[in-house]
Amino acid sequence: MVNHRIFSMPFAKVYPMYVQKAERKGRTRAEVDEIIRWLTGYDAAGLAQQIAQENDFRTFFAEAPQMHPNSALIKGVVCGVRVEEVEDPLMRKIRYLDKLVDELAKGKAMDKILRG
């Protein structure tokens, strides 16, 4: 298993970048939080705790209550890579999150982003 640098990066260091990306395109922190909670199963308090504890991505996803069953429906390219073809399970989860934030920043409707 490859140990990518992002795995040990604190989620709290990347989270503000997700928010900034969304806000630059007229979206909100609340929408970013909703996406993260949908994907991971965290509630608002759990997400806030993960950020406050500065857990790395490995821990963030390992402690996630439950990945959404529809997360497998997330498809497309992010950072030049097709998310559905990423073999490493942790990297795939990170790419799922990246893809959802990208879709938000591109103006996609929340009901479409959340694959409801």
SEMI-811753 format. One line per field, with one value per residue: residue number from 1; x, y, z of N, C-alpha, C, O, CB in turn. Coordinates in steps of 0.001 Angstrom, whole numbers, plus 500000, padded with zeros to 6 digits. Glycine has a CB too. Layout:
BEGIN
num: [NUM,...] .
nc1: [X,...] .
nc2: [Y,...] .
nc3: [Z,...] .
cac1: [X,...] .
cac2: [Y,...] .
cac3: [Z,...] .
cc1: [X,...] .
cc2: [Y,...] .
cc3: [Z,...] .
oc1: [X,...] .
oc2: [Y,...] .
oc3: [Z,...] .
cbc1: [X,...] .
cbc2: [Y,...] .
cbc3: [Z,...] .
END
This chain:
BEGIN
num: [1,2,3,4,5,6,7,8,9,10,11,12,13,14,15,16,17,18,19,20,21,22,23,24,25,26,27,28,29,30,31,32,33,34,35,36,37,38,39,40,41,42,43,44,45,46,47,48,49,50,51,52,53,54,55,56,57,58,59,60,61,62,63,64,65,66,67,68,69,70,71,72,73,74,75,76,77,78,79,80,81,82,83,84,85,86,87,88,89,90,91,92,93,94,95,96,97,98,99,100,101,102,103,104,105,106,107,108,109,110,111,112,113,114,115,116] .
nc1: [500841,500606,501868,500603,501349,499202,497630,498603,498255,496801,493287,492094,493749,493238,490523,489778,490551,488775,486445,487102,487352,484707,483376,484504,483138,480615,479253,478558,480014,478373,477209,479437,480007,477668,477981,480289,479327,477268,478751,480430,479005,479369,478061,477273,478666,480542,482060,483114,484667,486593,487958,488893,490585,492530,492926,494496,493934,493734,492873,490566,488837,488851,487550,485107,481600,479929,480379,478533,476097,475569,477902,479447,478367,479587,481281,483703,486256,488933,491604,492862,492419,490338,487860,486434,488176,490276,492349,493298,491592,491412,492466,490564,488301,489133,489349,486677,485577,486955,485898,483163,483263,484337,482181,480270,481494,481352,478768,476748,473597,472594,471011,471718,474475,474521,473638,470988] .
nc2: [498815,502154,505004,507856,511331,512995,511428,511634,514267,516896,517022,519380,521306,521256,521567,524431,525211,523854,525208,527861,527527,526930,529253,531240,530862,531623,529911,528305,527854,526276,524634,523198,521848,520312,518592,517180,515960,514404,512597,511283,510681,511997,514042,517513,518203,516134,516534,519072,518373,516664,518519,520296,518593,518213,515897,513592,512814,510039,509203,510782,509672,507001,507169,508023,507901,506481,505799,507199,505194,505779,506850,505474,506161,508433,509820,510643,513067,514225,516256,515229,512515,509667,509250,506914,504953,504882,502949,502599,502485,504577,506806,506952,507767,510299,511517,511361,513260,515554,515698,516172,518714,520143,519949,521428,523963,524434,525073,523185,521783,521102,518778,517178,516907,515457,513032,512113] .
nc3: [500000,499115,500744,500683,500863,501518,503170,505778,506288,508161,508344,509093,508013,505311,505075,505308,502740,501095,501826,501063,498287,497580,498518,496933,494634,495246,496937,500153,503484,505027,503085,502220,504595,504779,502607,503406,505737,504647,503052,504926,507250,509632,512259,512933,515298,515472,513144,513713,515909,514761,513202,515196,516644,514827,513291,511043,507518,507263,509827,510024,508062,508930,511385,510630,510914,509019,505670,503043,501453,498776,497855,496071,493678,492876,490329,487796,486890,488830,489605,487373,487504,487291,489586,490169,489423,491157,493087,495764,498788,500752,499396,497391,498847,499655,497151,496385,498125,497242,494640,495127,496350,494219,492409,493795,493774,491078,490706,490741,491644,495035,495514,493380,493747,496126,495337,495629] .
cac1: [500000,501364,501555,500593,501549,497899,497054,499025,497980,495615,492079,491850,494555,492657,489134,489593,490708,487492,485507,487499,487020,483257,482977,484924,482123,479300,478639,478759,480634,477314,477060,480611,479788,476602,478592,481180,478490,476588,479708,481092,478124,479587,477117,477985,479598,481627,482912,483838,485659,487680,488726,489567,491645,493497,493202,494903,492898,493585,492043,489287,487980,488746,486593,483822,480551,479548,480399,477198,476013,475562,479194,479948,477809,480419,482129,484253,487693,489411,493070,493297,492236,488953,487691,485952,489273,491295,492350,493477,490304,491493,492630,489275,487439,489622,488962,485230,485354,487432,484953,481933,483540,484446,480832,479657,482107,480933,477387,475802,472569,472902,470363,472495,475755,474321,473183,469776] .
cac2: [500000,503391,505950,509186,512427,513534,510585,512108,515700,517167,517428,520779,522181,521235,522015,525836,525322,523440,526309,528991,527195,527074,530652,532033,530649,532017,528874,528597,526890,525342,523658,522325,520981,519365,517600,516341,515144,513407,511582,510565,510329,512833,515117,518796,518154,515217,517210,520120,517704,516213,519711,520794,517651,518209,514529,513474,512243,508615,509125,511402,508698,505788,507432,508442,506976,505593,506384,507122,504086,506290,507439,504747,506802,509593,509482,511794,513327,515261,516275,514402,511097,509232,508835,505543,504036,504945,501639,502698,502893,505881,507823,507077,508578,511681,511995,511581,514550,516574,515780,516809,520144,520680,520081,522557,525193,524620,525518,522077,521806,520215,517465,516422,516609,514445,511808,511715] .
cac3: [500000,499022,501817,500095,501824,501931,504218,507098,506386,508985,507641,509462,507150,503971,505192,504895,501283,500532,502073,500206,496897,497444,498732,495759,493596,495744,497776,501569,504396,505421,502007,502296,505757,504437,501723,504213,506627,503807,502614,506015,508353,510811,512533,513030,516429,515122,512169,514442,516753,513881,512823,516402,517019,513726,512854,509639,506649,507570,511025,509704,507382,509755,512458,510054,511334,507923,504338,502458,500493,497405,497486,494898,492488,492545,489185,487111,486974,489732,489552,486252,487809,487410,490979,490261,489097,492202,493733,497213,499370,501417,498368,496706,499712,499558,495813,496429,498771,496304,493522,495602,496529,492851,491861,494497,493261,489687,490680,490677,492695,496148,495393,492397,494382,497168,494690,496327] .
cc1: [500884,500919,501670,500702,500225,497301,497389,498815,496739,494436,491805,492664,493951,491229,488942,489743,489432,486486,485829,487123,485526,482833,483382,483890,480712,478571,479045,479485,479597,477108,478239,480437,478732,477139,479467,480366,477759,477541,480167,480190,478380,478386,477935,479028,480794,482591,483747,484941,486853,488581,489530,490737,492759,493915,493597,493776,492666,492639,490647,488341,487828,487685,485232,482755,480133,479630,479018,477160,476012,476898,479798,479406,478618,481393,482646,485732,487952,490934,493596,493118,490753,488755,487252,487040,490392,491229,492469,492191,490337,491627,491310,488326,487843,489212,487454,484940,485792,486419,483668,482125,483697,483066,480097,480178,481695,479457,476343,474836,472899,472253,471084,473834,475610,473713,471959,468839] .
cc2: [501244,504330,507368,510245,512967,512726,511100,513611,515926,517636,518912,521760,522284,521777,523487,526045,524885,524596,527494,528740,527398,528533,531551,531947,530933,530969,529124,527478,525835,524265,522686,521333,519920,518238,516635,515416,514057,512259,510691,510094,511111,513743,516397,518772,517257,515825,518283,519512,517228,517390,520211,519902,517582,516795,514515,512811,510773,508441,509670,510390,507406,505957,507893,507419,505994,506352,506182,505998,504555,506907,506735,505332,508030,509165,510768,511968,514450,515149,515323,512908,510778,508649,507379,504510,504050,503650,501713,503221,504270,507004,508026,507949,510045,512281,512203,512954,515694,516792,516486,518312,520820,520917,521251,523866,525475,524957,524419,522157,520763,518837,516573,516002,515442,513154,511225,511019] .
cc3: [500000,500139,501257,501179,502354,503082,505609,507288,507252,508123,507884,508614,505750,503980,504797,503391,500564,500645,501169,498756,496656,497539,497568,494643,494101,496560,499231,502322,504800,504351,501989,503442,505464,503560,502528,505112,505840,503475,503763,507141,509632,511006,512710,514141,516122,514129,512848,515309,515919,513491,514018,516808,515981,513331,511388,508833,506960,508756,510751,509057,508181,510845,511944,510427,510239,506609,503728,501428,499035,496990,496274,493592,492054,491458,488565,487383,487965,489772,488468,486439,487900,488803,491104,489957,490141,493010,495247,497853,500045,500397,497613,497530,499658,498221,495714,497008,497864,495175,493942,495787,495165,492251,492506,493923,491815,489561,490596,491865,493766,495991,494383,493004,495365,496640,495366,495468] .
oc1: [501807,499729,502725,500198,500138,496546,496565,499161,495738,494576,491339,492298,494134,490782,488032,489132,489053,485775,484924,486631,485130,482026,482682,483781,479730,477384,479796,479559,479913,476859,478057,480685,478885,476792,479390,480675,477640,477180,480283,480564,477678,477761,479164,480144,481927,483804,484947,486027,488000,489806,490715,491766,493802,495087,493105,492800,491528,491714,489655,487183,486774,486996,484312,482966,479998,479028,478410,478080,476416,477013,480575,479928,478366,482215,482092,486371,487286,491476,494642,493605,489991,489405,487654,486847,491358,490180,491798,491737,489386,490972,490979,487620,486987,488774,487000,484153,485081,486124,483141,481250,483240,482814,479379,479401,481692,478943,475162,475227,473412,472883,471065,474280,476463,473320,471885,467766] .
oc2: [501356,504432,507996,510063,513355,513270,511018,514161,515227,518528,519616,522931,523296,522377,523784,526953,525470,524915,528072,529638,527973,529001,532513,532849,530537,531125,530058,526335,524649,523107,521489,520137,518764,517072,515420,514231,512923,511089,509477,509205,510911,514170,516359,519260,517586,515656,518396,520081,517380,517267,520518,520398,516972,516526,515313,512315,510306,507631,509091,510269,506773,504997,508125,506216,504799,507415,505123,505860,503801,507433,507335,505033,508599,508269,511846,511131,515486,514059,514695,512117,511526,507668,506687,503320,503298,503299,500956,504308,505042,508038,509151,508786,510929,513430,513122,513719,516690,517928,517310,519098,521948,521963,521984,524771,526628,525110,524706,522555,519686,517827,515349,514872,514556,512284,510028,510621] .
oc3: [500807,500437,501354,502287,503519,503888,506519,508334,507094,507286,506989,508512,505073,503003,504023,502827,499550,499692,500568,498073,495642,496736,497252,493812,493473,496846,499508,501870,504901,504684,501767,503287,505857,503751,502348,505236,506306,503601,503596,507905,510622,510035,512642,513959,516473,514252,512595,515424,516338,513458,513883,517266,516217,513071,510590,509396,506926,508703,511193,509457,508117,511191,512728,510280,510503,506454,503880,500622,498149,495883,495531,492518,490992,491650,488784,488021,487946,489955,488633,485632,488513,489165,492040,490205,490015,493550,495950,497494,499918,500520,497238,496969,499619,498164,495032,496450,497732,494805,493195,495422,494977,491654,491826,493619,491382,488453,490399,492962,493461,496304,494513,492802,495426,497417,495643,495921] .
cbc1: [499044,501179,502510,499326,502342,496925,497543,500482,497787,495940,490875,492171,496002,492677,488652,490588,491904,486955,485552,489009,487427,482539,483592,486297,482201,478455,479071,477428,481215,475994,476937,481910,479367,475447,479427,482132,477471,476055,480910,482128,478249,480890,476231,476993,478881,481067,482066,482866,485018,487104,487787,488573,491061,494725,491981,496230,493284,494964,492693,489495,488541,490111,487152,483922,479349,478122,481522,476798,474763,474466,480169,479572,476366,481181,481352,483513,488274,488775,493661,494707,492952,488585,486680,484791,489847,491092,493471,494678,489861,492677,493763,488647,487496,491164,489424,484526,486102,488803,484630,481479,484821,485254,480039,479941,483629,481233,477206,476550,471154,472453,468896,472721,476299,473441,474288,469113] .
cbc2: [500000,504055,505751,509400,513561,513547,509157,511774,516324,518229,516572,520989,521662,519810,521805,526720,524472,522164,526743,529245,525732,526254,531180,531550,529222,532396,527431,528858,527609,526102,524370,523157,521814,520089,518294,517214,516031,514061,512245,511419,508886,513664,514807,519940,517656,513937,517826,520942,516511,515537,520832,520897,516270,519016,513623,512654,512409,507966,509892,512606,508384,505451,508471,508595,507754,505023,505747,508475,503274,507316,507373,503266,507205,510144,508632,513032,513684,515121,515891,514671,510718,508190,509730,505349,504388,506201,500810,503624,501862,505915,507428,505679,508070,511738,511002,510482,514618,516169,514376,516173,520354,519719,518780,522482,525098,523377,526417,520714,521540,520848,517633,517262,517859,514997,510787,512854] .
cbc3: [501220,497629,503053,499265,501174,500740,504070,507318,504974,510059,508091,510932,507061,503406,506615,505620,500801,501258,503557,500313,496566,498513,500021,495238,493077,494615,497310,502220,505659,505669,500650,502486,506973,503719,500623,505063,507377,502501,501969,506584,508638,510675,513810,513273,517691,514560,511043,515319,517493,512608,512297,517558,517224,514111,513087,509513,505178,507873,512181,508777,506005,510395,513394,508498,511789,508137,503443,501809,500759,497251,498669,494997,492748,493810,488133,487510,485585,491175,490929,485978,489124,486305,491664,489318,487742,493125,493190,497561,500378,502396,497389,496457,501161,499724,494733,497262,500106,495719,492987,496921,497390,491951,492064,496017,493355,488888,489555,490666,492094,497447,494981,491110,495107,498252,494675,496912] .
END
